[in-house]
Amino acid sequence: MATTLLAFFFLFILYFFIQIQPKKPTTANNLPPGSFGWPVLGETLDFQRSRKDGGANKFIRGRIDRYDSPLVFKTSLLGERMAVFCGPEGNKFLFANENKLVVSWWPKAIRSLFGKCLNTSRGYEAKWLRKIMLPYVGPDALSNRYDIVMDVVTRVHIQNQWEGRSEVTVFDTVKPYLFELACLLFISLDDPTHVAKLGSLFNTFLTGIGSLPIDIPGTRFYYGKKATNAIKKQLIMLINQRKQQNASSFEDLLSHDTSAVSITLLMKSLGEHPDVYKNVLKEQMGILEGKAPGEALNWEDIQKMRYSWNVVCEVLRLNPPVIGAFREALVDFEYAGYTIPKGWKIMWSAAMTHKEEDNYPNVTKFDPSRFEGTGPTPFAYVPFGGGPRMCLGKELARMQILVFLHNIVTKFSWDLLIPDEKIEYDPFATPVKGLPIRLHPHKV
């Protein structure tokens, strides 16, 4: 075992010496406080460990306190010199200066696995791709095309996978259902065998996203890259069979995983807070009572789920599915009195922003009322990002989560089989055991 670890560590060092080109010396003499850490490795290992501990909070908070710099500090991650922007002020600055001072950037593993798509596109190309995709995931598509289908598919799933069972592992059960739903909605694929094969490839692809980009057999990245190529071949084949362009296929299929994470964390929170569960159930039963027996949910019903959505928002505040995102400086610019050099990478963190006491008094308390009225301070709640790069699938995710929530709470209550189950980011926020629960069907 020790020999294997030593070999991988050697390969890790060798990879970065080969792949990372020497950076030009930084001429700016007013850099943010911080440390670049170890040669080559920087502070990457500390950052990766923090993801296993539930997010980037420990990594970022420790450096904010160490350097007494609440707005920005410098570090070196993933072979890049990087500035970490903190809090609503940093989010606002980055979102407002997209394609002006900064542009979207992702680590090499993500760029290699995604290839050329909306996630990795920049500038005009990104705007063009978002325009193409909007008809598939915007409010018009959701209200006119997907609402009833989503409800019917969800009912069938709960009937087949939940009813009659005493225990269920939530993430493992919800994830394939949402993938099947995405296949049906976006590529009209309903063949169970084909869906299962594609789903297996996507799971392999997703494990490669958060990995180091070491392209040798045995690594997550190697298998993720192979899975990516296989997925694209299958999607191209399906699109050609239908003789139509569907630019959203790859992106929308990816959105199923963050929705699965959100639903899992939602059920965890409702299991931990029975008073909140009762209020959600009351709202959802009110919607059910206003409909004819067997009548499907529609767009108007979703808009009535105000308290339920506040609960979801509080879940996403405490554990945003994705830690945050990255940018690249297009030019030298000043921020918070410091110089950010051209070419530097910038990280912002939803997970850190959502845990700041200044924005959320009694920050660790689960409190859906934070989202009543005008809600949190602007740019203090950013699970979907913001500005020109705001997540295009936000409304789709909202509908998926609320439709599932309606159908599950009107049929069951549940107990958590592992109280205080640990959450880790790999690459998305997920309970380490997948959230096993004991179901209690409502008495008819």
C-alpha positions in Angstrom: 0.0 0.0 0.0 2.8 2.4 1.0 4.6 1.6 -2.3 1.5 2.3 -4.3 0.9 5.7 -2.6 4.5 6.7 -3.1 4.3 5.8 -6.8 1.2 7.9 -7.3 2.7 10.8 -5.4 5.8 10.6 -7.7 3.5 10.5 -10.8 1.6 13.5 -9.4 4.8 15.5 -9.0 6.1 14.4 -12.4 2.8 15.3 -14.1 2.9 18.9 -12.8 6.6 19.4 -13.7 5.8 18.3 -17.3 2.4 19.9 -17.7 2.6 23.2 -15.9 4.5 25.8 -17.9 6.7 28.2 -15.9 4.7 31.3 -15.0 6.0 34.7 -15.9 7.2 36.5 -12.8 4.6 38.8 -11.4 5.6 42.4 -11.6 2.8 43.7 -9.4 4.1 44.6 -5.9 0.7 45.1 -4.3 -0.6 41.5 -4.3 -3.2 40.3 -1.8 -1.9 38.7 1.4 -1.4 35.0 1.4 1.0 32.2 0.5 1.7 30.2 -2.6 2.5 27.2 -0.4 4.8 24.4 -1.6 6.7 24.6 -4.9 4.5 23.1 -7.7 1.9 21.7 -5.3 1.0 25.0 -3.8 -1.9 24.6 -1.3 -3.8 22.1 -3.5 -3.6 19.2 -1.0 -5.0 21.4 1.8 -7.8 22.5 -0.5 -8.6 18.9 -1.6 -8.8 17.8 2.1 -11.2 20.6 2.9 -13.6 19.2 0.2 -13.7 15.9 2.1 -14.5 17.8 5.3 -17.7 19.3 3.8 -16.6 22.1 1.5 -14.0 24.8 1.2 -15.1 26.6 4.3 -12.2 25.5 6.5 -9.6 26.2 3.9 -10.9 29.7 3.1 -11.9 30.7 6.7 -8.5 29.7 8.0 -6.7 31.9 5.6 -9.1 34.9 6.1 -8.3 34.7 9.8 -4.6 34.1 9.3 -4.0 37.1 7.0 -6.8 39.3 8.5 -8.1 39.8 5.0 -11.9 39.3 4.8 -12.3 40.2 1.1 -9.4 38.5 -0.8 -6.2 36.5 -0.3 -3.8 34.8 -2.6 -2.9 31.1 -2.9 -1.7 28.5 -5.4 -4.2 25.8 -6.4 -4.1 23.2 -9.2 -0.9 24.6 -10.5 -2.2 28.2 -10.8 -1.6 31.4 -8.9 -5.0 32.3 -7.6 -6.9 35.0 -5.8 -9.8 33.9 -3.6 -12.6 36.5 -3.5 -14.8 36.3 -0.4 -18.3 37.3 0.5 -21.0 39.2 -1.3 -18.6 42.0 -2.3 -16.4 39.6 -4.2 -19.4 37.9 -5.9 -20.8 41.2 -7.0 -17.5 42.4 -8.4 -17.0 39.2 -10.4 -20.5 38.9 -11.7 -20.6 42.5 -12.8 -17.3 42.3 -14.6 -17.8 39.1 -16.6 -16.2 39.5 -20.0 -14.8 42.9 -19.0 -12.1 42.2 -16.3 -12.7 38.5 -15.8 -13.8 35.5 -17.8 -15.0 32.0 -16.9 -12.2 29.5 -16.3 -12.1 25.8 -15.1 -9.3 23.5 -14.0 -7.8 21.3 -16.7 -9.6 18.1 -15.6 -13.0 19.8 -16.2 -11.9 21.4 -19.5 -10.6 18.1 -20.8 -13.7 16.1 -19.8 -16.3 18.6 -20.9 -14.6 19.7 -24.1 -16.2 22.6 -25.9 -19.6 23.3 -24.4 -21.5 25.9 -22.5 -19.6 25.3 -19.2 -16.2 25.9 -20.8 -17.2 28.5 -23.4 -16.5 32.3 -23.1 -17.7 35.6 -24.3 -19.8 35.7 -27.4 -19.7 31.9 -27.8 -21.2 31.5 -24.3 -23.9 34.0 -25.1 -24.8 32.2 -28.3 -25.0 28.8 -26.7 -27.1 30.1 -23.8 -29.5 31.6 -26.4 -29.7 28.2 -28.2 -30.4 26.3 -24.9 -33.0 28.7 -23.4 -35.9 27.3 -25.3 -35.2 23.9 -23.7 -34.9 25.0 -20.1 -36.6 28.4 -19.9 -40.0 29.1 -18.2 -41.9 28.6 -21.5 -40.6 25.1 -22.0 -41.2 24.2 -18.3 -44.8 25.5 -18.3 -45.9 24.2 -21.7 -43.9 21.1 -22.2 -42.4 19.5 -19.1 -44.6 20.2 -16.1 -47.2 17.4 -16.5 -44.7 14.9 -17.9 -42.4 15.5 -14.9 -45.2 14.8 -12.4 -46.4 11.7 -14.2 -42.9 10.2 -14.4 -42.3 11.1 -10.7 -45.4 9.3 -9.6 -44.4 6.2 -11.5 -41.0 6.3 -10.0 -42.3 6.6 -6.4 -44.8 3.8 -7.0 -42.1 1.5 -8.3 -39.1 2.4 -6.1 -40.6 3.7 -2.8 -44.0 2.2 -2.1 -43.9 -1.1 -0.4 -40.4 -0.6 1.0 -39.5 0.1 4.6 -36.0 1.4 3.9 -34.5 3.4 1.0 -31.1 4.9 0.3 -32.2 8.3 -1.1 -29.3 9.4 -3.3 -28.9 6.0 -4.9 -32.6 5.9 -5.6 -33.2 9.5 -6.8 -30.1 9.7 -9.0 -31.1 7.2 -11.7 -34.7 8.5 -11.6 -33.6 12.0 -12.4 -31.2 10.7 -15.1 -34.1 8.7 -16.7 -36.3 11.9 -16.6 -33.5 13.9 -18.3 -33.1 11.3 -21.0 -36.9 11.4 -21.6 -37.2 15.2 -21.6 -34.2 16.1 -23.6 -33.3 13.3 -25.9 -36.6 11.4 -26.0 -34.9 8.2 -24.8 -37.0 5.8 -22.8 -35.3 2.5 -23.5 -34.3 1.2 -20.0 -31.3 -0.7 -21.2 -29.9 2.2 -23.2 -30.6 4.7 -20.3 -28.9 2.4 -17.8 -25.8 2.1 -20.0 -25.7 5.9 -20.5 -26.2 6.5 -16.8 -23.3 4.3 -15.9 -21.1 6.2 -18.3 -22.2 9.5 -16.7 -21.4 8.3 -13.2 -17.8 7.4 -14.4 -17.6 10.8 -16.1 -18.7 12.7 -12.9 -16.0 11.0 -10.7 -13.4 12.4 -13.1 -14.5 16.0 -12.7 -13.0 16.5 -9.3 -9.9 14.5 -10.0 -6.3 15.5 -10.8 -5.8 15.5 -14.6 -3.4 12.5 -14.7 -4.2 10.6 -17.9 -2.9 7.1 -17.0 -4.8 3.8 -16.6 -6.1 3.4 -13.1 -6.9 7.1 -12.4 -10.4 8.7 -12.2 -9.4 11.1 -14.9 -8.4 8.4 -17.3 -11.7 6.5 -16.9 -13.7 9.8 -16.9 -12.1 10.8 -20.2 -13.0 7.4 -21.8 -16.6 7.7 -20.5 -16.8 11.3 -22.0 -15.9 10.0 -25.4 -18.4 7.2 -25.2 -21.2 9.5 -24.0 -20.6 11.9 -26.9 -20.7 9.1 -29.4 -24.0 7.9 -28.1 -25.5 11.4 -28.0 -24.4 12.1 -31.6 -25.9 8.8 -32.7 -29.2 9.6 -31.0 -29.3 13.1 -32.4 -28.5 11.9 -35.9 -31.3 9.3 -35.6 -33.8 12.0 -34.9 -32.2 14.3 -37.6 -32.4 17.3 -35.4 -30.0 19.6 -33.5 -30.3 19.5 -29.7 -27.5 21.6 -28.3 -28.7 21.2 -24.8 -28.5 17.4 -24.6 -25.1 17.1 -22.9 -25.6 20.0 -20.5 -29.1 19.1 -19.5 -28.2 15.5 -18.8 -25.5 16.8 -16.5 -28.0 18.8 -14.4 -29.6 15.6 -13.1 -26.8 15.1 -10.6 -27.0 18.5 -8.9 -30.8 18.0 -8.6 -30.3 14.5 -7.1 -27.9 16.0 -4.6 -30.4 18.8 -3.7 -33.2 16.4 -3.2 -31.1 14.2 -1.0 -30.0 17.1 1.2 -33.6 18.3 1.3 -34.9 15.0 2.6 -32.0 15.0 5.1 -33.0 18.4 6.4 -36.7 17.5 6.6 -35.8 14.4 8.5 -33.8 16.5 11.0 -36.5 19.2 11.4 -40.0 17.6 11.9 -41.6 21.0 12.4 -40.4 22.2 9.0 -41.6 18.9 7.5 -45.1 19.5 9.0 -45.3 23.0 7.4 -44.2 21.6 4.0 -46.7 18.8 4.2 -49.5 21.3 5.1 -48.7 23.5 2.0 -48.4 20.5 -0.3 -51.7 18.9 1.0 -53.4 22.2 0.3 -52.3 22.1 -3.3 -53.4 18.4 -3.5 -56.8 19.2 -2.1 -57.4 21.8 -4.7 -57.0 19.3 -7.6 -59.2 16.5 -8.9 -58.1 12.9 -8.0 -55.2 11.9 -10.2 -54.9 15.3 -11.8 -51.2 16.1 -12.5 -49.3 19.1 -11.2 -48.9 22.1 -13.5 -46.8 25.3 -13.6 -49.4 27.2 -11.6 -49.2 24.7 -8.8 -45.4 25.0 -8.6 -45.8 28.8 -8.2 -47.9 28.2 -5.1 -45.1 26.3 -3.3 -43.6 29.4 -1.7 -42.8 28.0 1.8 -41.5 24.7 0.3 -39.1 26.7 -2.0 -37.9 28.7 1.0 -37.1 25.4 2.6 -35.2 24.3 -0.4 -33.3 27.6 -0.5 -32.2 27.1 3.1 -31.0 23.6 2.3 -29.0 25.1 -0.6 -27.6 27.8 1.6 -26.3 25.4 4.2 -25.0 22.9 1.6 -24.8 24.3 -2.0 -24.4 21.3 -4.3 -21.3 22.9 -5.9 -18.7 24.7 -3.8 -18.2 27.7 -6.2 -16.5 28.5 -9.5 -13.5 30.1 -11.1 -12.6 33.1 -13.3 -9.5 34.3 -15.1 -8.2 37.9 -15.0 -8.2 39.3 -18.5 -6.1 42.4 -17.5 -4.4 43.7 -14.4 -7.1 45.2 -12.2 -7.5 46.6 -8.6 -9.7 45.0 -6.0 -10.0 45.8 -2.3 -6.8 47.9 -2.6 -4.8 45.1 -4.1 -3.6 44.3 -7.7 -4.9 41.1 -9.4 -2.4 40.4 -12.3 -3.6 39.5 -15.8 -3.7 35.7 -16.2 -4.3 35.0 -12.5 -7.2 32.6 -11.7 -9.9 33.7 -9.3 -12.1 31.5 -7.1 -15.4 32.5 -5.5 -17.2 30.2 -3.0 -20.9 29.9 -2.5 -20.3 27.6 0.4 -18.2 30.2 2.2 -20.5 33.1 1.4 -23.5 31.2 2.8 -21.8 30.7 6.1 -20.9 34.3 7.0 -22.5 35.4 10.2 -22.8 39.0 9.0 -25.2 37.9 6.2 -27.0 35.2 8.2 -27.4 35.7 12.0 -27.2 32.4 13.9 -25.7 31.0 10.7 -25.8 27.3 11.4 -29.5 27.3 12.3 -31.9 25.8 9.8 -34.3 28.7 9.2 -36.5 29.0 6.0 -37.8 32.3 7.1 -34.5 33.9 5.9 -36.0 33.8 2.4 -39.3 35.5 3.2 -39.9 39.1 1.9 -36.8 40.5 0.2 -34.7 37.6 1.4 -30.9 37.7 2.0 -28.5 40.6 1.2 -27.9 40.8 -2.5 -25.1 38.5 -3.7 -25.1 36.7 -0.3 -27.1 33.8 -1.7 -25.5 32.3 -4.8 -26.0 28.6 -5.2 -26.8 29.1 -8.9 -24.0 31.7 -9.5 -24.9 35.1 -10.9 -24.5 37.6 -13.7 -24.1 36.4 -17.3 -23.0 33.0 -16.1 -25.9 32.2 -13.8 -27.0 28.6 -14.0 -29.3 28.2 -17.0 -31.0 25.2 -15.5 -32.1 27.0 -12.3 -35.8 26.9 -13.1 -35.6 23.4 -14.3 -33.9 22.3 -11.1 -36.6 24.2 -9.1 -39.4 22.3 -10.9 -37.7 18.9 -10.5 -37.1 19.4 -6.8 -40.6 20.7 -6.0 -42.4 18.1 -8.1 -40.5 15.4 -6.3 -41.1 17.0 -2.9 -44.8 17.2 -3.5 -45.1 13.6 -4.4 -42.9 12.3 -1.6 -44.2 14.3 1.4 -47.9 13.6 0.5 -47.1 9.9 0.7 -44.5 9.4 3.4 -42.7 10.7 6.4 -39.3 9.2 7.2 -36.5 8.8 9.8 -32.8 9.1 9.2 -31.0 5.8 9.8 -27.6 7.6 10.2 -28.2 10.8 12.3 -25.6 13.6 11.5 -24.4 11.7 8.4 -21.2 13.4 7.1 -21.4 15.3 3.8 -18.4 15.5 1.5 -17.8 17.1 -1.9 -16.8 14.5 -4.5 -17.4 16.5 -6.6 -20.9 17.4 -5.4 -22.2 17.7 -1.8 -23.4 14.2 -0.9 -24.0 12.3 2.3 -21.2 9.7 2.5 -23.6 6.7 2.8 -26.2 8.1 0.4 -28.8 8.9 3.2 -30.5 5.7 4.2 -33.9 6.3 5.6 -36.9 4.4 7.1 -40.2 5.2 5.4 -43.6 5.6 7.1 -46.5 5.7 4.6 -49.3 8.1 5.5 -52.5 6.4 6.7 -55.3 6.8 4.2 
